[in-house]
Amino acid sequence: MKKILVPVDGSECSLRAVNHILRLLNPAELEMHLLNVQPALPADVGRFISGDQLKSYHHDQGIEELKAARALLDKAGAKYQFHISVGDPAETICHVAKDQGVEQIVMGTHGRGGVMGMLLGSVASKTLAQSPVPVLVVK
């Protein structure tokens, strides 16, 4: 069974990556890991809300951003797990890929950002540079 990590941010770009996988591969032969990475909030936000409230906020946002991708996979009968993390997107994607022992990362790109970002997008280009496994970028 092929293990694939798909970073999902709730955008059409990330849904294109999910659809691409479903078109090319048999869902019954896949173990997919969906990953949503929430941005870390400034450290001093803890003065205003509790850690539990912050954790709940990140979880709820992550669930919402994963909703459409999960619906596509449920409809296709694909096996998957989902993960919600907080931090730098590219670093977190690479860390989860290593921890879950995936064989490949398949991700969409917005195509916005700095120099490399003009072609791929800043998260995609950083993930390509740091990834311990092959990365397929779907535009």
N, C-alpha and C positions, 0 to 999 in steps of 0.2 A: 504494500500500500504506500503510495507516494504522499509524503507530508509536505504541505505547502502553507506558508504564512502569507496572509493578505492583510496589509494595513488598510483600515477603513476609517475615513473621516466624515462619512455622511454625504460626501460630494458625488456628483455624477461620475467624476474621474475614477473614484474608487469602485463604484458600481460597474464601470466598464471593465475593470480588472476581474471582478467576480464573474461577470458574463463571459469574458474571454476564456477563463478557466473552464466554465461549464460547457462552452462550445467545443473546446479542444479535447477535454479529458472526460472520461467516464466517472461521474460522481461516486459510483460504487467503489472505485479504486483509489479514492482520495481520502486523506485525513487532513481536513483544512483547519487552520487556526486563524480566526479573525482577530485582529488587534486594533483597538482604538486607543490612541495616546492623547490624553488630555494635557493641556499646557499647565505647568506649575504656576501657581499664583504667588505673588510676592510674599516673602516670609512674614512680614508684619501683618498680614491679613488675619493671622491667628489672634491678634488682639481684639478682633471684632466678631469672629465666629469660632465655634469650637472645632476641634479636629474631626469629630464625628459628623458635624454639619458639612465640613469641607469634603470629607470622604463620600458622604451621601450625594453631594452636588456633583462630584466627578463621576460617580457611578451612574447617576441619573442621566447626565449629559452623554456618557459613553453608550448607555443602552439606547438612547434616542438616535445617536449617530450610527449605531450598528443595525438599527431596525430594518431598513430596506435591504441590506445585504443578507441578513438572516432570513428575511422573507423569500428572497431568490433561492437561497440554499435549501430552505425547507420545501419549497415548491419542487425543486429538482431531486429531493430525497438524499441530499449530500450529508455525509457525516462531518460535523465540525464542532469545534470548541471556540468560545470567544473569551477574550482577555481585555481588560481595561486597565491601563497603566497611566501614570502621571510622570511627565518629564520631557526631555528633548526627544522629538519624534524619531529622528534617525538613530540616535544612540539606543533608544528603547526598542525600536524595531530589530536592530542587530542583536541586542541582548536577548530578546525573546526568541529570535530565530535560533540562537545558540542553545538557550535553555530548553527549548522544545524539540531540538534535534531535527528541525525541518531541513528538507533538501533544497528548497528554493523559496525565494520571496517573489511574489507577483504583486505589483503595485501600480496604481494609476498615477498620473502626473497632471498637475495643473499647468505646467509650462511657464511658471512665473518665478521670478527671483533674479539672483545675481548673474555672474558671467556664465557658469555652467547652467544656471537656472534658466537662461534664455532658451536652452534646448530642452531641458528636462524638468526643471523645478528644483528648488533648493533642497527639499527633503529627499527627493529621489536621487539627486546627485550626491548628497552626503551619505545616503544609504548605500549607493553603489561603491563609494570609496571605502566604507567601513565594514561592509557585510562579510560574514564568514562563509556565505553560500552564494550561489548564482542568484542574480536579480533580473527579473523580466519586468520591464517598464512598459505599460500599456497606455497609449495616448488616445 
